[in-house]
Amino acid sequence: MRTKFPSKLVPRQTIGNIGLYYACYRLSLFGWNVLPTSRNTKGIDIFIFSQDVCRIRLFK
């Protein structure tokens, strides 16, 4: 699904947040527990771990 946002109406940070939360949504559909970082922090963007906490992944 492609949506064209008018660049003057929607700030780039908001568009980035939309993508971040969409990725979190999709990962949660596959059974991962997902924790996005807050704001525009440097380093890790998404922290995910399995239901039994045996597997942990970090994404930038």
PDB file of N, H, CA, C and O in Angstrom:
ATOM      1  N   MET A   1       0.844  -1.165   0.000  1.00  0.00           N
ATOM      2  CA  MET A   1       0.000   0.000   0.000  1.00  0.00           C
ATOM      3  C   MET A   1       0.893   1.233   0.000  1.00  0.00           C
ATOM      4  O   MET A   1       1.687   1.421   0.921  1.00  0.00           O
ATOM      5  N   ARG A   2       0.775   2.047  -0.988  1.00  0.00           N
ATOM      6  H   ARG A   2       0.129   1.894  -1.737  1.00  0.00           H
ATOM      7  CA  ARG A   2       1.539   3.281  -1.094  1.00  0.00           C
ATOM      8  C   ARG A   2       0.595   4.464  -0.928  1.00  0.00           C
ATOM      9  O   ARG A   2      -0.435   4.552  -1.597  1.00  0.00           O
ATOM     10  N   THR A   3       0.956   5.363  -0.034  1.00  0.00           N
ATOM     11  H   THR A   3       1.793   5.292   0.510  1.00  0.00           H
ATOM     12  CA  THR A   3       0.185   6.578   0.166  1.00  0.00           C
ATOM     13  C   THR A   3       1.120   7.758  -0.001  1.00  0.00           C
ATOM     14  O   THR A   3       2.197   7.788   0.596  1.00  0.00           O
ATOM     15  N   LYS A   4       0.729   8.709  -0.789  1.00  0.00           N
ATOM     16  H   LYS A   4      -0.145   8.684  -1.273  1.00  0.00           H
ATOM     17  CA  LYS A   4       1.548   9.896  -1.012  1.00  0.00           C
ATOM     18  C   LYS A   4       1.118  10.967  -0.023  1.00  0.00           C
ATOM     19  O   LYS A   4      -0.017  11.442  -0.068  1.00  0.00           O
ATOM     20  N   PHE A   5       2.035  11.350   0.879  1.00  0.00           N
ATOM     21  H   PHE A   5       2.957  10.964   0.915  1.00  0.00           H
ATOM     22  CA  PHE A   5       1.759  12.401   1.839  1.00  0.00           C
ATOM     23  C   PHE A   5       2.291  13.724   1.304  1.00  0.00           C
ATOM     24  O   PHE A   5       3.423  13.779   0.825  1.00  0.00           O
ATOM     25  N   PRO A   6       1.504  14.782   1.373  1.00  0.00           N
ATOM     26  CA  PRO A   6       2.035  16.095   1.001  1.00  0.00           C
ATOM     27  C   PRO A   6       3.155  16.477   1.973  1.00  0.00           C
ATOM     28  O   PRO A   6       2.916  16.555   3.178  1.00  0.00           O
ATOM     29  N   SER A   7       4.358  16.714   1.479  1.00  0.00           N
ATOM     30  H   SER A   7       4.552  16.651   0.500  1.00  0.00           H
ATOM     31  CA  SER A   7       5.511  16.943   2.344  1.00  0.00           C
ATOM     32  C   SER A   7       5.376  18.199   3.198  1.00  0.00           C
ATOM     33  O   SER A   7       5.985  18.288   4.263  1.00  0.00           O
ATOM     34  N   LYS A   8       4.596  19.157   2.750  1.00  0.00           N
ATOM     35  H   LYS A   8       4.101  19.084   1.884  1.00  0.00           H
ATOM     36  CA  LYS A   8       4.438  20.382   3.530  1.00  0.00           C
ATOM     37  C   LYS A   8       3.439  20.217   4.672  1.00  0.00           C
ATOM     38  O   LYS A   8       3.464  20.990   5.630  1.00  0.00           O
ATOM     39  N   LEU A   9       2.570  19.229   4.582  1.00  0.00           N
ATOM     40  H   LEU A   9       2.550  18.602   3.804  1.00  0.00           H
ATOM     41  CA  LEU A   9       1.549  19.051   5.610  1.00  0.00           C
ATOM     42  C   LEU A   9       1.970  18.069   6.706  1.00  0.00           C
ATOM     43  O   LEU A   9       1.549  18.207   7.855  1.00  0.00           O
ATOM     44  N   VAL A  10       2.799  17.079   6.357  1.00  0.00           N
ATOM     45  H   VAL A  10       3.140  16.967   5.423  1.00  0.00           H
ATOM     46  CA  VAL A  10       3.184  16.056   7.317  1.00  0.00           C
ATOM     47  C   VAL A  10       4.705  16.105   7.488  1.00  0.00           C
ATOM     48  O   VAL A  10       5.440  15.900   6.521  1.00  0.00           O
ATOM     49  N   PRO A  11       5.184  16.375   8.710  1.00  0.00           N
ATOM     50  CA  PRO A  11       6.634  16.424   8.931  1.00  0.00           C
ATOM     51  C   PRO A  11       7.292  15.059   8.717  1.00  0.00           C
ATOM     52  O   PRO A  11       6.660  14.017   8.893  1.00  0.00           O
ATOM     53  N   ARG A  12       8.571  15.083   8.334  1.00  0.00           N
ATOM     54  H   ARG A  12       9.084  15.929   8.191  1.00  0.00           H
ATOM     55  CA  ARG A  12       9.311  13.843   8.088  1.00  0.00           C
ATOM     56  C   ARG A  12       9.349  12.953   9.324  1.00  0.00           C
ATOM     57  O   ARG A  12       9.288  11.729   9.201  1.00  0.00           O
ATOM     58  N   GLN A  13       9.447  13.543  10.506  1.00  0.00           N
ATOM     59  H   GLN A  13       9.497  14.537  10.605  1.00  0.00           H
ATOM     60  CA  GLN A  13       9.478  12.752  11.742  1.00  0.00           C
ATOM     61  C   GLN A  13       8.184  11.956  11.898  1.00  0.00           C
ATOM     62  O   GLN A  13       8.217  10.807  12.339  1.00  0.00           O
ATOM     63  N   THR A  14       7.064  12.543  11.548  1.00  0.00           N
ATOM     64  H   THR A  14       7.037  13.476  11.190  1.00  0.00           H
ATOM     65  CA  THR A  14       5.785  11.851  11.643  1.00  0.00           C
ATOM     66  C   THR A  14       5.722  10.682  10.671  1.00  0.00           C
ATOM     67  O   THR A  14       5.230   9.609  11.020  1.00  0.00           O
ATOM     68  N   ILE A  15       6.213  10.881   9.466  1.00  0.00           N
ATOM     69  H   ILE A  15       6.613  11.753   9.183  1.00  0.00           H
ATOM     70  CA  ILE A  15       6.231   9.802   8.478  1.00  0.00           C
ATOM     71  C   ILE A  15       7.133   8.671   8.952  1.00  0.00           C
ATOM     72  O   ILE A  15       6.806   7.498   8.774  1.00  0.00           O
ATOM     73  N   GLY A  16       8.270   9.019   9.556  1.00  0.00           N
ATOM     74  H   GLY A  16       8.536   9.972   9.700  1.00  0.00           H
ATOM     75  CA  GLY A  16       9.161   8.010  10.114  1.00  0.00           C
ATOM     76  C   GLY A  16       8.502   7.224  11.233  1.00  0.00           C
ATOM     77  O   GLY A  16       8.672   6.008  11.326  1.00  0.00           O
ATOM     78  N   ASN A  17       7.756   7.907  12.078  1.00  0.00           N
ATOM     79  H   ASN A  17       7.617   8.895  12.002  1.00  0.00           H
ATOM     80  CA  ASN A  17       7.037   7.230  13.164  1.00  0.00           C
ATOM     81  C   ASN A  17       5.963   6.288  12.626  1.00  0.00           C
ATOM     82  O   ASN A  17       5.740   5.214  13.184  1.00  0.00           O
ATOM     83  N   ILE A  18       5.307   6.686  11.552  1.00  0.00           N
ATOM     84  H   ILE A  18       5.488   7.559  11.099  1.00  0.00           H
ATOM     85  CA  ILE A  18       4.300   5.817  10.938  1.00  0.00           C
ATOM     86  C   ILE A  18       4.951   4.512  10.490  1.00  0.00           C
ATOM     87  O   ILE A  18       4.413   3.431  10.730  1.00  0.00           O
ATOM     88  N   GLY A  19       6.108   4.613   9.839  1.00  0.00           N
ATOM     89  H   GLY A  19       6.545   5.491   9.644  1.00  0.00           H
ATOM     90  CA  GLY A  19       6.822   3.421   9.397  1.00  0.00           C
ATOM     91  C   GLY A  19       7.292   2.566  10.565  1.00  0.00           C
ATOM     92  O   GLY A  19       7.208   1.340  10.508  1.00  0.00           O
ATOM     93  N   LEU A  20       7.783   3.198  11.619  1.00  0.00           N
ATOM     94  H   LEU A  20       7.852   4.195  11.665  1.00  0.00           H
ATOM     95  CA  LEU A  20       8.254   2.480  12.801  1.00  0.00           C
ATOM     96  C   LEU A  20       7.122   1.682  13.437  1.00  0.00           C
ATOM     97  O   LEU A  20       7.284   0.496  13.725  1.00  0.00           O
ATOM     98  N   TYR A  21       5.997   2.314  13.655  1.00  0.00           N
ATOM     99  H   TYR A  21       5.865   3.277  13.421  1.00  0.00           H
ATOM    100  CA  TYR A  21       4.882   1.622  14.299  1.00  0.00           C
ATOM    101  C   TYR A  21       4.228   0.588  13.389  1.00  0.00           C
ATOM    102  O   TYR A  21       3.669  -0.396  13.873  1.00  0.00           O
ATOM    103  N   TYR A  22       4.292   0.801  12.077  1.00  0.00           N
ATOM    104  H   TYR A  22       4.746   1.601  11.684  1.00  0.00           H
ATOM    105  CA  TYR A  22       3.786  -0.211  11.157  1.00  0.00           C
ATOM    106  C   TYR A  22       4.670  -1.452  11.206  1.00  0.00           C
ATOM    107  O   TYR A  22       4.166  -2.575  11.196  1.00  0.00           O
ATOM    108  N   ALA A  23       5.979  -1.255  11.259  1.00  0.00           N
ATOM    109  H   ALA A  23       6.388  -0.342  11.268  1.00  0.00           H
ATOM    110  CA  ALA A  23       6.900  -2.392  11.376  1.00  0.00           C
ATOM    111  C   ALA A  23       6.651  -3.140  12.689  1.00  0.00           C
ATOM    112  O   ALA A  23       6.681  -4.370  12.712  1.00  0.00           O
ATOM    113  N   CYS A  24       6.409  -2.417  13.766  1.00  0.00           N
ATOM    114  H   CYS A  24       6.385  -1.418  13.747  1.00  0.00           H
ATOM    115  CA  CYS A  24       6.104  -3.050  15.052  1.00  0.00           C
ATOM    116  C   CYS A  24       4.809  -3.853  14.972  1.00  0.00           C
ATOM    117  O   CYS A  24       4.718  -4.958  15.507  1.00  0.00           O
ATOM    118  N   TYR A  25       3.828  -3.298  14.312  1.00  0.00           N
ATOM    119  H   TYR A  25       3.902  -2.400  13.878  1.00  0.00           H
ATOM    120  CA  TYR A  25       2.552  -3.984  14.126  1.00  0.00           C
ATOM    121  C   TYR A  25       2.748  -5.299  13.377  1.00  0.00           C
ATOM    122  O   TYR A  25       2.228  -6.339  13.782  1.00  0.00           O
ATOM    123  N   ARG A  26       3.513  -5.241  12.267  1.00  0.00           N
ATOM    124  H   ARG A  26       3.936  -4.397  11.937  1.00  0.00           H
ATOM    125  CA  ARG A  26       3.731  -6.446  11.459  1.00  0.00           C
ATOM    126  C   ARG A  26       4.521  -7.503  12.231  1.00  0.00           C
ATOM    127  O   ARG A  26       4.213  -8.691  12.138  1.00  0.00           O
ATOM    128  N   LEU A  27       5.529  -7.089  12.988  1.00  0.00           N
ATOM    129  H   LEU A  27       5.780  -6.124  13.064  1.00  0.00           H
ATOM    130  CA  LEU A  27       6.296  -8.049  13.778  1.00  0.00           C
ATOM    131  C   LEU A  27       5.426  -8.701  14.853  1.00  0.00           C
ATOM    132  O   LEU A  27       5.577  -9.889  15.136  1.00  0.00           O
ATOM    133  N   SER A  28       4.529  -7.938  15.444  1.00  0.00           N
ATOM    134  H   SER A  28       4.407  -6.973  15.213  1.00  0.00           H
ATOM    135  CA  SER A  28       3.655  -8.509  16.471  1.00  0.00           C
ATOM    136  C   SER A  28       2.687  -9.528  15.876  1.00  0.00           C
ATOM    137  O   SER A  28       2.259 -10.449  16.571  1.00  0.00           O
ATOM    138  N   LEU A  29       2.336  -9.377  14.602  1.00  0.00           N
ATOM    139  H   LEU A  29       2.683  -8.628  14.037  1.00  0.00           H
ATOM    140  CA  LEU A  29       1.481 -10.373  13.956  1.00  0.00           C
ATOM    141  C   LEU A  29       2.189 -11.718  13.825  1.00  0.00           C
ATOM    142  O   LEU A  29       1.534 -12.759  13.770  1.00  0.00           O
ATOM    143  N   PHE A  30       3.528 -11.705  13.775  1.00  0.00           N
ATOM    144  H   PHE A  30       4.060 -10.859  13.820  1.00  0.00           H
ATOM    145  CA  PHE A  30       4.307 -12.932  13.689  1.00  0.00           C
ATOM    146  C   PHE A  30       4.638 -13.511  15.062  1.00  0.00           C
ATOM    147  O   PHE A  30       5.394 -14.478  15.154  1.00  0.00           O
ATOM    148  N   GLY A  31       4.091 -12.940  16.123  1.00  0.00           N
ATOM    149  H   GLY A  31       3.477 -12.153  16.049  1.00  0.00           H
ATOM    150  CA  GLY A  31       4.266 -13.497  17.456  1.00  0.00           C
ATOM    151  C   GLY A  31       5.405 -12.915  18.275  1.00  0.00           C
ATOM    152  O   GLY A  31       5.730 -13.449  19.336  1.00  0.00           O
ATOM    153  N   TRP A  32       6.015 -11.840  17.813  1.00  0.00           N
ATOM    154  H   TRP A  32       5.751 -11.406  16.951  1.00  0.00           H
ATOM    155  CA  TRP A  32       7.084 -11.206  18.569  1.00  0.00           C
ATOM    156  C   TRP A  32       6.503 -10.186  19.542  1.00  0.00           C
ATOM    157  O   TRP A  32       5.479  -9.568  19.253  1.00  0.00           O
ATOM    158  N   ASN A  33       7.146 -10.004  20.689  1.00  0.00           N
ATOM    159  H   ASN A  33       7.979 -10.506  20.924  1.00  0.00           H
ATOM    160  CA  ASN A  33       6.858  -8.886  21.579  1.00  0.00           C
ATOM    161  C   ASN A  33       7.739  -7.737  21.115  1.00  0.00           C
ATOM    162  O   ASN A  33       8.948  -7.913  20.962  1.00  0.00           O
ATOM    163  N   VAL A  34       7.162  -6.576  20.890  1.00  0.00           N
ATOM    164  H   VAL A  34       6.180  -6.433  21.014  1.00  0.00           H
ATOM    165  CA  VAL A  34       7.864  -5.467  20.247  1.00  0.00           C
ATOM    166  C   VAL A  34       7.839  -4.236  21.147  1.00  0.00           C
ATOM    167  O   VAL A  34       6.795  -3.860  21.679  1.00  0.00           O
ATOM    168  N   LEU A  35       9.024  -3.608  21.310  1.00  0.00           N
ATOM    169  H   LEU A  35       9.872  -3.914  20.878  1.00  0.00           H
ATOM    170  CA  LEU A  35       9.133  -2.367  22.071  1.00  0.00           C
ATOM    171  C   LEU A  35       9.849  -1.323  21.218  1.00  0.00           C
ATOM    172  O   LEU A  35      11.071  -1.388  21.079  1.00  0.00           O
ATOM    173  N   PRO A  36       9.125  -0.362  20.641  1.00  0.00           N
ATOM    174  CA  PRO A  36       9.812   0.704  19.905  1.00  0.00           C
ATOM    175  C   PRO A  36      10.430   1.694  20.895  1.00  0.00           C
ATOM    176  O   PRO A  36       9.908   1.892  21.991  1.00  0.00           O
ATOM    177  N   THR A  37      11.547   2.313  20.500  1.00  0.00           N
ATOM    178  H   THR A  37      11.971   2.152  19.609  1.00  0.00           H
ATOM    179  CA  THR A  37      12.139   3.325  21.366  1.00  0.00           C
ATOM    180  C   THR A  37      11.332   4.612  21.235  1.00  0.00           C
ATOM    181  O   THR A  37      10.609   4.806  20.258  1.00  0.00           O
ATOM    182  N   SER A  38      11.459   5.462  22.200  1.00  0.00           N
ATOM    183  H   SER A  38      12.047   5.304  22.994  1.00  0.00           H
ATOM    184  CA  SER A  38      10.691   6.705  22.177  1.00  0.00           C
ATOM    185  C   SER A  38      11.485   7.819  21.514  1.00  0.00           C
ATOM    186  O   SER A  38      12.714   7.857  21.577  1.00  0.00           O
ATOM    187  N   ARG A  39      10.776   8.692  20.898  1.00  0.00           N
ATOM    188  H   ARG A  39       9.778   8.661  20.847  1.00  0.00           H
ATOM    189  CA  ARG A  39      11.308   9.880  20.241  1.00  0.00           C
ATOM    190  C   ARG A  39      12.303   9.536  19.153  1.00  0.00           C
ATOM    191  O   ARG A  39      12.166   8.516  18.477  1.00  0.00           O
ATOM    192  N   ASN A  40      13.287  10.370  18.986  1.00  0.00           N
ATOM    193  H   ASN A  40      13.399  11.199  19.535  1.00  0.00           H
ATOM    194  CA  ASN A  40      14.274  10.189  17.925  1.00  0.00           C
ATOM    195  C   ASN A  40      15.629   9.844  18.541  1.00  0.00           C
ATOM    196  O   ASN A  40      16.610  10.552  18.315  1.00  0.00           O
ATOM    197  N   THR A  41      15.689   8.774  19.309  1.00  0.00           N
ATOM    198  H   THR A  41      14.892   8.199  19.492  1.00  0.00           H
ATOM    199  CA  THR A  41      16.912   8.390  19.998  1.00  0.00           C
ATOM    200  C   THR A  41      17.919   7.797  19.030  1.00  0.00           C
ATOM    201  O   THR A  41      17.549   7.251  17.991  1.00  0.00           O
ATOM    202  N   LYS A  42      19.183   7.908  19.375  1.00  0.00           N
ATOM    203  H   LYS A  42      19.483   8.352  20.220  1.00  0.00           H
ATOM    204  CA  LYS A  42      20.244   7.307  18.562  1.00  0.00           C
ATOM    205  C   LYS A  42      20.406   5.862  18.985  1.00  0.00           C
ATOM    206  O   LYS A  42      20.216   5.523  20.153  1.00  0.00           O
ATOM    207  N   GLY A  43      20.753   5.026  18.051  1.00  0.00           N
ATOM    208  H   GLY A  43      20.907   5.302  17.102  1.00  0.00           H
ATOM    209  CA  GLY A  43      20.972   3.616  18.370  1.00  0.00           C
ATOM    210  C   GLY A  43      19.808   2.758  17.936  1.00  0.00           C
ATOM    211  O   GLY A  43      19.378   2.817  16.784  1.00  0.00           O
ATOM    212  N   ILE A  44      19.307   1.975  18.840  1.00  0.00           N
ATOM    213  H   ILE A  44      19.656   1.927  19.775  1.00  0.00           H
ATOM    214  CA  ILE A  44      18.289   0.972  18.541  1.00  0.00           C
ATOM    215  C   ILE A  44      16.914   1.624  18.358  1.00  0.00           C
ATOM    216  O   ILE A  44      16.510   2.480  19.145  1.00  0.00           O
ATOM    217  N   ASP A  45      16.197   1.199  17.298  1.00  0.00           N
ATOM    218  H   ASP A  45      16.525   0.503  16.658  1.00  0.00           H
ATOM    219  CA  ASP A  45      14.850   1.704  17.032  1.00  0.00           C
ATOM    220  C   ASP A  45      13.778   0.752  17.542  1.00  0.00           C
ATOM    221  O   ASP A  45      12.760   1.185  18.083  1.00  0.00           O
ATOM    222  N   ILE A  46      14.009  -0.548  17.367  1.00  0.00           N
ATOM    223  H   ILE A  46      14.836  -0.900  16.927  1.00  0.00           H
ATOM    224  CA  ILE A  46      13.018  -1.551  17.765  1.00  0.00           C
ATOM    225  C   ILE A  46      13.713  -2.665  18.540  1.00  0.00           C
ATOM    226  O   ILE A  46      14.730  -3.198  18.096  1.00  0.00           O
ATOM    227  N   PHE A  47      13.167  -3.009  19.685  1.00  0.00           N
ATOM    228  H   PHE A  47      12.341  -2.576  20.045  1.00  0.00           H
ATOM    229  CA  PHE A  47      13.650  -4.113  20.509  1.00  0.00           C
ATOM    230  C   PHE A  47      12.572  -5.182  20.471  1.00  0.00           C
ATOM    231  O   PHE A  47      11.448  -4.937  20.910  1.00  0.00           O
ATOM    232  N   ILE A  48      12.893  -6.370  19.950  1.00  0.00           N
ATOM    233  H   ILE A  48      13.806  -6.569  19.593  1.00  0.00           H
ATOM    234  CA  ILE A  48      11.887  -7.438  19.886  1.00  0.00           C
ATOM    235  C   ILE A  48      12.411  -8.679  20.588  1.00  0.00           C
ATOM    236  O   ILE A  48      13.614  -8.937  20.614  1.00  0.00           O
ATOM    237  N   PHE A  49      11.492  -9.437  21.151  1.00  0.00           N
ATOM    238  H   PHE A  49      10.515  -9.227  21.130  1.00  0.00           H
ATOM    239  CA  PHE A  49      11.844 -10.705  21.781  1.00  0.00           C
ATOM    240  C   PHE A  49      10.690 -11.674  21.630  1.00  0.00           C
ATOM    241  O   PHE A  49       9.530 -11.278  21.514  1.00  0.00           O
ATOM    242  N   SER A  50      11.036 -12.974  21.632  1.00  0.00           N
ATOM    243  H   SER A  50      11.978 -13.296  21.726  1.00  0.00           H
ATOM    244  CA  SER A  50      10.030 -14.012  21.414  1.00  0.00           C
ATOM    245  C   SER A  50       9.141 -14.151  22.647  1.00  0.00           C
ATOM    246  O   SER A  50       9.439 -13.602  23.707  1.00  0.00           O
ATOM    247  N   GLN A  51       8.054 -14.888  22.493  1.00  0.00           N
ATOM    248  H   GLN A  51       7.812 -15.335  21.631  1.00  0.00           H
ATOM    249  CA  GLN A  51       7.101 -15.076  23.587  1.00  0.00           C
ATOM    250  C   GLN A  51       7.754 -15.745  24.803  1.00  0.00           C
ATOM    251  O   GLN A  51       7.421 -15.431  25.946  1.00  0.00           O
ATOM    252  N   ASP A  52       8.691 -16.672  24.545  1.00  0.00           N
ATOM    253  H   ASP A  52       8.962 -16.928  23.617  1.00  0.00           H
ATOM    254  CA  ASP A  52       9.357 -17.362  25.653  1.00  0.00           C
ATOM    255  C   ASP A  52      10.685 -16.699  26.039  1.00  0.00           C
ATOM    256  O   ASP A  52      11.418 -17.240  26.867  1.00  0.00           O
ATOM    257  N   VAL A  53      10.999 -15.571  25.471  1.00  0.00           N
ATOM    258  H   VAL A  53      10.404 -15.131  24.798  1.00  0.00           H
ATOM    259  CA  VAL A  53      12.178 -14.748  25.742  1.00  0.00           C
ATOM    260  C   VAL A  53      13.487 -15.514  25.493  1.00  0.00           C
ATOM    261  O   VAL A  53      14.510 -15.203  26.104  1.00  0.00           O
ATOM    262  N   CYS A  54      13.459 -16.499  24.613  1.00  0.00           N
ATOM    263  H   CYS A  54      12.628 -16.751  24.116  1.00  0.00           H
ATOM    264  CA  CYS A  54      14.677 -17.228  24.249  1.00  0.00           C
ATOM    265  C   CYS A  54      15.430 -16.525  23.125  1.00  0.00           C
ATOM    266  O   CYS A  54      16.644 -16.684  22.994  1.00  0.00           O
ATOM    267  N   ARG A  55      14.714 -15.749  22.313  1.00  0.00           N
ATOM    268  H   ARG A  55      13.728 -15.621  22.419  1.00  0.00           H
ATOM    269  CA  ARG A  55      15.352 -15.047  21.197  1.00  0.00           C
ATOM    270  C   ARG A  55      15.107 -13.554  21.343  1.00  0.00           C
ATOM    271  O   ARG A  55      13.984 -13.112  21.588  1.00  0.00           O
ATOM    272  N   ILE A  56      16.180 -12.787  21.187  1.00  0.00           N
ATOM    273  H   ILE A  56      17.091 -13.146  20.988  1.00  0.00           H
ATOM    274  CA  ILE A  56      16.103 -11.331  21.288  1.00  0.00           C
ATOM    275  C   ILE A  56      16.761 -10.733  20.056  1.00  0.00           C
ATOM    276  O   ILE A  56      17.827 -11.193  19.646  1.00  0.00           O
ATOM    277  N   ARG A  57      16.151  -9.719  19.457  1.00  0.00           N
ATOM    278  H   ARG A  57      15.285  -9.345  19.790  1.00  0.00           H
ATOM    279  CA  ARG A  57      16.707  -9.020  18.296  1.00  0.00           C
ATOM    280  C   ARG A  57      16.643  -7.512  18.542  1.00  0.00           C
ATOM    281  O   ARG A  57      15.715  -7.007  19.175  1.00  0.00           O
ATOM    282  N   LEU A  58      17.633  -6.820  18.036  1.00  0.00           N
ATOM    283  H   LEU A  58      18.387  -7.230  17.522  1.00  0.00           H
ATOM    284  CA  LEU A  58      17.664  -5.359  18.105  1.00  0.00           C
ATOM    285  C   LEU A  58      17.796  -4.833  16.688  1.00  0.00           C
ATOM    286  O   LEU A  58      18.591  -5.355  15.907  1.00  0.00           O
ATOM    287  N   PHE A  59      17.032  -3.809  16.347  1.00  0.00           N
ATOM    288  H   PHE A  59      16.387  -3.384  16.982  1.00  0.00           H
ATOM    289  CA  PHE A  59      17.047  -3.247  14.999  1.00  0.00           C
ATOM    290  C   PHE A  59      17.348  -1.765  15.030  1.00  0.00           C
ATOM    291  O   PHE A  59      16.830  -1.029  15.869  1.00  0.00           O
ATOM    292  N   LYS A  60      18.193  -1.336  14.103  1.00  0.00           N
ATOM    293  H   LYS A  60      18.613  -1.934  13.422  1.00  0.00           H
ATOM    294  CA  LYS A  60      18.487   0.086  13.941  1.00  0.00           C
ATOM    295  C   LYS A  60      17.712   0.635  12.783  1.00  0.00           C
ATOM    296  O   LYS A  60      17.819   1.823  12.476  1.00  0.00           O
TER     297      LYS A  60
END
